[in-house]
Amino acid sequence: MKYALQLYGQLRTFQESLPSLLKFIDYYNKDYDVFLLIDKHNTKNYIVNSNPNYSDENMQRLLEILIKDRIKSIMYIDSMTTNDILTEEQIKVNYNMLWSKFNTKYGNITRNDFVCSLKYRTYLLNNLRLDYEKLSGTVYNYVVRSRFDYGALDINKAYDINEKNTPILFSDCLTIASADFINTESKLGLIYPFTPKCLYDEDCNLLVEKYKKYENWRGDKFIDKNWIFMPELNQRLFLLEQGFTFIEAWWETPCNYGFKIIR
């Protein structure tokens, strides 16, 4: 079996978070190739113990944890192409215009436009693996996509990745699935947000018949003002619309198997 691990974001709390993820996916006992998209910037509020997120020392430690020879591709945000930068900015502009339209009509609509960058960058990250597949002819049975600051306090045993328990989604931060599933999931980054475009018409009116298709779906909050423009439910609706079914780790015991963003 061949596996791919795709990680992205700032190197915030990777030394605390990443070991638990690697234990969960049985990283050191399985054949993993690694693909990284790293943001060298340091978000002030999340600098750990007064140390910058990105540094030569932290990068060296990351390579040691992941085993350098397993890393097939590293991309840094500051090396994004002009086209990628413009595309990301346009997605954000479109997001804010659509949000303004909905907020004018309904009011108090939650907005987090930085998620546009997060989602688009998962698309760029996924392309690193796709490019490598084309060059090497490698085929991956399963792909794990996550971020550097997502982990669990206590992992007792590895998750037995197989066709019966995948695809599985841990909120919008971690997905374990086939390559085809991950490829589809990543495309949300090109059209985010999806919910307002899928469940509403051009005048921001709810498409009732469309919504009824999902109104009894477990954990349904698709038209909640807090979720219309937020990532987790947009991701799920997008995947459901593509015909995929999946397990939600949110409903497992413990919730998300104890995984959360560690800051």
N, C-alpha and C positions, 0 to 999 in steps of 0.2 A: 504494500500500500504506500502511496506517495501523497504527502501532505504539503500544503503551503500555508505559511503564516504571514499575514499582512498587517502591519502596525503603522499607525500614523499619529501625528500631533506633536506637541511640545514634550520634552523630556522632563516632565514635572516630577512625578513620584514613581518613576519606573523601577527604582531599586526596591520599593516596597510593594508595588503592584504586579510587576511582570513575573516574579518567581511563582506567585500563586496561579497565574494564568498558565505558565509553562507546566506546572505540576498538574493542573486540571486537564490539559490536552496531552499529557504524557510526552512532552516534547523531547526529552532526552532518550527515550526508548523507541521513538518513531522517526521515520525518515522525513524530516521537514526541510523545505527550502524557505528562505525568509526574504521578504520584500518590505522596505522601509520608506516612509515619506516623513521627513523630519522638519519641523518648524524650529529654527534656531532662536526665535524670539523668546523673550521672557515676560510672561504675564506677571506684573508686579505682585498681585494678590496671592499668587500661587508659587512664589519662590520658596523652596523648602530650606528651612534652617539657614536662611540668609544666603544660600548658595544659588547661583543662576541655574536655570533649568538646563541650558546647553553650555557645555564646556568641553575642552579636550579630555579632561578626566572622566566626565560623565559619558562621553562618547566611547572612550576606551572601555569603561565598565560595561556599557551596553553590548559592545562587541564580544566581551568575555562571557556575559550571561547567555547570549544567543549562540555563541560559538561562531567565530568569524567566518569559517569556511562554509557555513550554511547560508550565509547572506549572499543572495544572488543580485540584488539591485538596491541601491540607496539613492533617493532623490531628496534634495533640499528645497524648501519652499522658495528660497531666494534664487533658485535656478529655474523657476517656472518660466515658460516662454511668454513672449508678449501676447500671443493669442490666448494662452491660458489665463493670463492676468485679466485681459479684457473680457473674456468669457465669464470669469468669476464675478467681475464687477457688474456685468450686465445682468446676470442672474440675481444679484443683490438689488439692483435697480428695479427689475421686474417684480421682485418679492415686495419691496416697499411700496410700489405703486399699487399692487393688488391688495396689500394689507390696508393701505389708506382708503381704498375703495370700500372694503368690507367694514373697516372701522367707522367710516362715515355713516354707513347704513345701520350697523348693529351696535357700535360702541364697545369699548373695553375689550377689544380683541387683543390677545397676547401676541407680542412680537419679539422675535429673537433673530435678527437678520444675519448675525454671525454664523448661524447654522448653514446658511448658503455656502459659506466657505468650507465648513466641515464636510458637507455632503459632496461638494464638487471635488474636494481633495480625496475622498474615498474613491471617486471615479478615476482620478489621476493615479492613485495608488494601485487600483485594480489593473490599470493599463500597463503598469510595470510588469506585473505577472504575465499578462497577455503577450507583451512584447517578448518576454523571456521564453514563453511557450513556443512562439513562432520560430525563434532562433535555435532553440535547443531540441524541440520536438517532445518536450516533457509533457506528460499528462498527469494531472493531479486528481486523486480520488476525492479528497476533501480539502476545503479551504477554511481557515480560521481568520476572521477579520476583526480587529479590535484596535484599541488605542493605548498609549503608554501609561495612562493613569487609571486604568480599569483593573481592579483586582478584588480579591476576597480575603477576609481576615483569617479564615481557617478552611483549608481544603484537605479533606481526609483521604480522598482517593481520586484517581483519574476518571474522567468521563469516557465511557466506552463508546467512541464515535463509530456509528454504523448506520445503515440505511433505515433502521427502525426508529432511531432517535434523532434524526436530522431531516430537514433543516431545523435548527433551533435558534431563537432570537432572544438575547438578553437585553431588553429594552432596545435602544438604538445603538448601543455601544459595542456589542459583541455578537457576531453571527458565526455559526459553524454549519457548513452546508457544502453541497456539491459546487463545483466550479461554475456550472450553468446558473445556479441560483445566485451565487455571489456576483456573477457578471450582470445579471438582471438587476439585482439590488443596487449595484453601483450606478446604474443609469438614472436613478432618481436624482443624482447630483446635477444632471443636465436640465431638469425641468422643475426642480423644487421651487415652491411648494406644490404638492399634487392634490391635496384634499379640496381646496377651493375651486380648482379647475375640474375636478371629477364630480363632485356632489352639488355644484351650484352652476347656474347659468350665467350669462354675461352681465345680468343685472343683479347678481349676488342672491338670487332666489334659489332656495333649496329644491333640487330635483327629487321630489318625493319618491317616485318609483325607483329611482337609482338608489336612494338612501335605504329604502325598504329591503334591498338586497343584503344589507349589512346590519340592520337595526337590532337583530338578535344575536349578533356576533359577540362572543365573549369578550368582555372588557370594552365594549363599544363606547367611545367618546368622540366619534368622528366630527360631530357638529357642535361640540362643546366649545365655547369661546376661548377656552384655555388651550385647545388642541388643534384648531383649524390650521394654524400656521406653525405648529410645533413638530419636531422631527419624528417622534416615535410612532404616532398614529398615521402620519403621512407615509412613513415607510411601510407600515402594515397594509394600508389601503392600496398602495402602489403594487405590492406583491400579490395581494388578493386579486386585484384587477388583471394581473398577468397570469392568473390561473394557478398560482402556487398555494399550497397548504404548508403549514409550519407549526412547530411547537413554540409556545411562549414560555420561557423560563420564569416569567413573572408569576405564573400560576403553579410552579413547581415548589417543592419543600426542601430547604427553605427558599423563600422568594429569590429568584435569580441565582439560586445556589450560593447566596451570600455575596455575589459580586456587586460592586458599586464603584462609582468614581471616587478615588482616594486623593484628597487634596490636603 
